[in-house]
Amino acid sequence: MVGIAGAEGRIYFSKDCTRYDFGLSCIFGVKPKKVVVPPPPKRTNYIKDEVVLLYPSDSNINIKAITKKYNLKPTEKVILASVKTGMVVAKTQGQDSLDLSKIINKKEKEVTSGTNNTFKPAITSYREAYSLQETGVNLVHETTKGKGITICMVDTPVDIFHPSLSDALIETLDIVDYDPKDTDTMLHGTSVAGVLVSQNKHIGIAPKAKLFAIGAFNTTKKRPHILQGSSSDIAKAIDSCIRHKADVINLSFTGGRDALIKKVIDKAIQKGIIVVAAGGNGGHWGSTIYPALIPGVLATTAVDENKKLYKMADKGQFIDYSAPGVNILTIAPNGKYKVASGTSLASAHLSGISALLLSQGRRSSLIDKTLTETATDLGKPGRDQEFGEGLISASRALAIIKMNK
């Protein structure tokens, strides 16, 4: 017996009758009707007129001939050295990106094609502030502030001239072109950078760590107030993080499943780099948020000063930890300060704490274990889909490290 959910309830079909209306009545002697299930809607989270072609960087493939064969106009060609992959971003010149990728993948053996998927920063609002004492960072700062550790941040460009970043050790790489006078473009990255390395004692988690800030998100002409990053730009950024020998990579953004993003993140994890990602602000249960969903990534959700889950937080089995992410004091372009909420800030909080623990000699492979052992359980007993292992504790984690020295 099969069932389909309709607007008025559930209708069951069987061999003996046309239907069971809500399981109560049956009409016999009539051949069951065929149920037509409409196809799922096409994805929209990608750049409509672009495809991304991938191929082994050590192959002799004539990529120019491939682009000509499918009437593509290449706009960028790079080598992602960390994963030994050549990447070409090309305009489809009016062809449907999804359909064209399917054709190329079917006909070509040495090249794979996919859409240039889009990702969005995981921050939503600005409200009142509370301190960072929730995870004991203030106590840990008496021992370490992250010196000697490099955090790579893939985000929007950052206003490095903010007064609270003036003494911070920051290196920048902007993959996207942007207008430095456009504060909207720099807002998210600047706010996340503030949580990571601001010199203000009420804001920065790891103020002595080095920050490698890569600008891979920007506004678009059609949607000037919406920040967006493509999978090709994000892949280049993460590849740069790996080659820059980062200790921690912070990814405060969300999007759909993406094979290219997974490939470079898998390589980062294989290299022993701690990868932290935002858990998402969609407010959905059972979410499948990338890159947080990727095995090995530390997916972080946001809680407030009362240890209550952020009302817009996504929930799912992929959530690993909770961190302060509601009403967080941080910085904004043009020397301003803001109070913000979102899993982006929770992700930065966890990345900063990871840097603090690494600076005390804790191996990257043991950071996850240490955080799990010292987290404060929230919600249902044990790990759950809302809070993961619970609220992270920098002070208790540091205590374990000191005991084992």
C-alpha positions in Angstrom: 0.0 0.0 0.0 1.3 3.4 -0.9 0.3 6.8 0.5 0.6 10.4 -0.7 0.0 13.5 1.3 -2.6 15.8 -0.2 -3.9 19.2 0.8 -6.8 17.6 2.6 -5.1 14.7 4.2 -3.4 11.4 3.3 -5.0 9.2 0.6 -4.0 5.5 0.4 -4.1 3.4 -2.8 -4.3 -0.5 -2.8 -4.8 -3.3 -5.3 -8.4 -3.7 -4.1 -9.8 -0.3 -4.5 -9.4 3.1 -5.9 -8.6 4.7 -2.6 -9.0 4.8 1.1 -10.2 8.3 1.9 -8.4 9.1 5.1 -8.5 5.3 5.8 -12.3 5.2 6.3 -14.0 4.3 3.0 -13.3 2.2 -0.1 -14.6 2.1 -3.6 -14.2 -1.4 -5.1 -14.0 -2.6 -8.7 -12.2 0.4 -10.2 -8.7 0.2 -11.4 -6.4 2.3 -9.2 -5.6 5.7 -10.6 -2.0 6.6 -11.4 -0.5 9.1 -9.1 1.5 11.8 -10.9 4.1 13.3 -8.6 5.4 16.6 -9.9 9.2 16.9 -10.3 11.0 18.9 -7.6 11.7 22.5 -8.5 15.1 23.4 -10.0 17.7 24.7 -7.6 18.2 28.4 -7.6 21.3 28.8 -5.3 23.8 29.2 -8.1 25.0 31.8 -10.6 22.6 31.3 -13.5 24.9 31.9 -16.5 28.1 30.1 -15.2 29.5 26.6 -14.9 32.6 25.4 -13.2 34.8 22.9 -15.0 37.2 20.7 -13.0 40.0 18.5 -14.2 43.3 16.9 -12.8 45.9 19.6 -12.9 48.6 17.2 -14.1 46.6 15.9 -17.1 47.2 16.9 -20.7 43.5 17.7 -21.4 42.9 20.5 -23.9 40.5 22.6 -21.7 40.3 25.3 -24.4 38.9 22.7 -26.8 36.3 21.6 -24.3 35.1 25.2 -23.7 34.9 25.8 -27.4 33.0 22.5 -27.9 30.2 23.6 -25.5 30.2 27.2 -26.6 31.5 28.4 -23.2 33.3 31.7 -22.6 36.0 31.2 -19.9 36.3 34.1 -17.4 38.9 32.5 -15.1 41.3 29.7 -15.0 43.2 28.7 -11.9 45.0 25.7 -10.3 43.8 24.7 -6.8 47.2 23.4 -5.8 46.1 21.9 -2.5 43.8 19.4 -4.3 45.8 19.2 -7.6 42.7 20.4 -9.5 42.4 22.8 -12.4 39.3 25.0 -12.4 37.8 27.0 -15.2 34.8 29.3 -14.5 33.0 30.0 -17.8 29.9 31.8 -19.0 27.3 29.6 -20.6 26.2 32.3 -23.1 22.5 31.7 -22.6 22.6 27.9 -21.9 21.0 26.5 -18.8 23.8 25.8 -16.3 22.2 22.7 -14.7 21.3 21.1 -18.0 24.6 21.9 -19.6 26.5 20.4 -16.7 24.6 17.2 -17.0 25.5 17.0 -20.7 29.2 17.6 -20.1 29.4 15.1 -17.3 27.7 12.5 -19.5 29.9 13.0 -22.5 33.3 14.0 -21.0 35.5 11.6 -19.0 38.4 13.8 -17.9 36.3 16.9 -17.0 33.5 17.4 -14.5 31.1 20.3 -14.7 28.9 21.8 -12.0 27.1 25.0 -11.2 28.9 27.9 -9.5 26.9 27.7 -6.3 26.2 30.6 -4.0 26.7 30.9 -0.3 25.5 33.6 2.2 27.0 35.0 5.4 25.3 33.5 8.5 24.5 36.7 10.4 21.1 38.2 10.7 20.6 41.0 13.2 22.0 43.6 15.6 20.8 44.0 19.3 21.9 44.5 22.9 25.3 43.2 24.1 26.6 40.9 26.8 30.1 39.8 27.8 32.2 37.0 26.7 32.6 35.5 30.1 30.1 32.7 29.2 32.9 30.4 27.9 35.7 31.5 30.3 37.7 33.3 27.6 38.5 36.1 30.1 40.2 33.6 32.4 42.1 31.9 29.5 43.5 35.3 28.5 45.6 35.3 31.7 47.5 32.4 30.1 47.2 32.9 26.3 45.7 35.1 23.7 46.6 32.9 20.7 50.1 34.0 19.8 51.8 31.9 17.2 48.5 30.6 15.7 47.1 31.5 12.3 43.4 31.8 11.7 42.2 31.9 8.1 38.9 33.6 7.6 36.9 33.2 4.3 34.3 36.0 4.4 33.7 39.5 3.0 36.6 42.0 2.8 37.5 43.5 6.2 38.0 47.1 7.3 41.5 46.7 8.6 41.7 50.4 9.5 39.2 49.9 12.4 40.9 51.3 15.6 40.4 48.0 17.4 42.3 46.1 14.7 45.2 48.6 14.5 47.5 46.4 16.6 46.2 43.1 15.3 48.4 40.9 13.1 46.3 40.8 9.9 47.1 39.8 6.3 44.5 40.2 3.7 43.7 38.7 0.3 40.7 40.0 -1.6 39.6 37.6 -4.3 36.6 39.8 -5.2 36.6 43.3 -6.5 34.8 45.7 -4.2 34.3 49.4 -3.4 36.1 50.2 -0.2 33.6 53.0 0.4 30.7 50.5 0.4 30.4 49.6 4.1 27.7 47.0 3.4 30.3 44.9 1.6 32.7 44.9 4.5 30.2 44.7 7.4 30.0 40.9 7.8 33.7 40.2 7.5 34.6 43.1 9.8 32.2 41.9 12.4 33.5 38.3 12.3 37.2 39.5 12.3 36.3 41.6 15.4 35.2 38.5 17.3 38.4 36.6 16.2 41.2 39.2 16.8 39.9 42.6 18.0 42.2 44.2 20.5 39.2 45.4 22.5 39.2 43.1 25.6 35.4 42.8 25.5 35.4 41.5 21.9 38.4 39.6 20.6 38.7 35.9 21.5 42.3 35.4 20.2 43.8 38.9 19.9 47.4 37.8 19.5 46.7 35.2 16.8 47.5 36.1 13.2 44.4 36.6 11.0 44.6 35.8 7.3 41.4 37.4 6.0 40.3 36.5 2.5 37.5 38.5 0.9 35.4 36.1 -1.2 32.0 37.6 -0.7 30.5 40.7 -2.3 27.3 42.4 -3.2 25.8 42.0 -6.7 24.5 44.8 -9.0 21.0 43.3 -9.0 20.9 42.8 -5.2 23.2 45.5 -3.7 22.2 44.7 -0.1 22.6 40.9 -0.4 26.1 39.4 0.2 27.0 36.4 -1.9 30.0 34.2 -2.6 30.5 31.7 -5.4 31.8 28.2 -4.9 34.7 28.9 -7.3 35.8 31.9 -5.2 35.3 30.1 -1.9 37.4 27.1 -3.2 40.2 29.5 -4.2 40.1 31.1 -0.8 40.2 27.8 1.1 43.0 26.6 -1.2 44.9 29.8 -0.2 44.2 29.0 3.5 45.8 25.6 3.1 48.8 26.8 1.2 49.2 29.6 3.8 49.5 26.8 6.4 46.6 28.1 8.5 45.9 26.3 11.8 42.2 27.2 11.9 39.8 28.1 9.1 36.7 30.0 9.9 33.7 29.7 7.5 30.9 31.9 8.8 28.6 31.2 5.8 26.0 28.7 4.6 24.8 27.2 1.3 23.7 23.9 -0.3 25.7 20.7 -1.0 28.8 21.4 -3.1 31.3 18.8 -4.3 34.0 21.4 -5.0 33.7 23.0 -1.5 33.8 19.5 0.1 36.9 18.6 -1.9 39.0 21.5 -0.6 37.7 21.3 2.9 38.4 17.6 3.0 42.0 18.4 2.0 42.2 21.0 4.8 41.1 18.5 7.4 43.5 15.9 6.1 46.3 18.5 6.6 45.3 18.8 10.3 43.6 22.2 10.0 40.7 22.8 12.3 37.7 23.9 10.1 34.8 25.6 11.9 31.6 26.6 10.2 28.3 28.4 11.0 25.3 26.2 11.7 22.9 28.4 9.8 20.1 30.9 10.5 17.2 29.4 8.6 15.3 28.2 11.7 14.8 24.8 10.2 14.8 21.2 11.7 16.9 18.6 9.9 18.9 21.1 7.9 21.6 20.0 5.5 23.8 23.1 5.6 27.1 23.3 3.8 29.9 23.5 4.7 28.8 22.7 8.3 27.4 19.3 7.2 30.8 18.1 5.9 32.3 15.4 8.2 35.2 16.7 10.2 33.9 20.3 10.2 33.0 21.7 13.6 29.5 23.0 13.1 28.5 25.7 15.5 25.1 27.0 16.6 24.4 30.2 18.6 23.0 30.6 22.1 22.3 33.7 24.2 23.4 34.8 27.7 20.7 32.5 29.2 22.0 29.5 27.2 18.9 29.5 25.1 19.1 28.6 21.4 19.1 31.5 19.0 15.5 31.6 17.6 16.7 31.5 14.0 19.2 28.7 14.4 19.0 25.7 12.2 18.9 22.3 13.9 20.2 18.9 12.7 22.5 16.0 13.5 25.4 18.0 12.0 25.5 20.5 14.9 28.6 19.9 17.0 28.8 22.7 19.5 27.0 25.8 20.9 28.8 29.1 21.4 27.7 32.7 22.2 26.1 34.2 19.1 23.2 36.3 20.3 23.7 40.0 21.3 27.4 39.9 20.7 29.4 43.1 20.9 31.7 43.4 17.8 33.0 46.0 15.3 31.7 47.5 12.1 33.3 49.5 9.3 34.3 53.2 9.7 35.4 52.7 13.3 32.0 51.8 14.6 30.8 49.1 17.0 27.8 46.9 16.7 25.9 44.3 18.6 25.0 41.4 16.4 23.4 37.9 16.4 23.8 34.9 14.2 25.7 31.6 13.9 28.5 33.5 12.1 29.6 34.9 15.4 29.2 31.6 17.2 31.5 30.1 14.6 34.1 32.8 15.1 33.9 32.3 18.9 34.7 28.6 18.5 37.5 29.4 16.0 39.0 31.8 18.4 38.9 29.3 21.3 40.5 26.7 19.1 43.4 29.1 18.4 43.8 29.7 22.2 44.0 25.9 22.8 46.4 25.3 19.9 48.7 28.0 21.2 49.1 25.9 24.4 50.4 22.9 22.5 47.2 21.0 22.1 47.3 19.0 18.9 44.6 19.8 16.4 43.5 16.2 16.3 42.6 16.5 20.0 40.8 19.8 20.0 37.4 18.2 19.1 37.8 15.6 21.9 38.8 18.2 24.4 35.9 20.5 23.6 33.5 17.6 23.9 34.8 16.5 27.2 34.5 20.0 28.7 31.2 21.3 27.0 28.2 22.2 29.2 25.3 19.9 28.2 22.3 21.9 27.1 18.8 20.8 26.1 18.2 17.0 26.1 20.8 14.9 28.0 23.7 14.1 25.7 24.3 15.3 22.2 21.2 16.6 20.4 20.2 18.3 17.2 19.8 21.7 18.8 22.9 22.2 20.9 25.2 19.5 19.7 27.6 18.5 22.5 26.7 21.7 24.4 28.2 25.1 25.2 32.0 25.1 24.7 34.2 26.1 27.6 37.6 27.6 26.9 38.6 27.7 30.6 37.8 24.0 31.3 39.4 22.9 28.1 42.6 24.8 29.1 42.5 23.2 32.5 42.6 19.7 30.9 45.6 20.8 28.7 47.5 22.0 31.7 46.9 18.8 33.6 48.2 16.7 30.7 51.4 18.7 30.2 
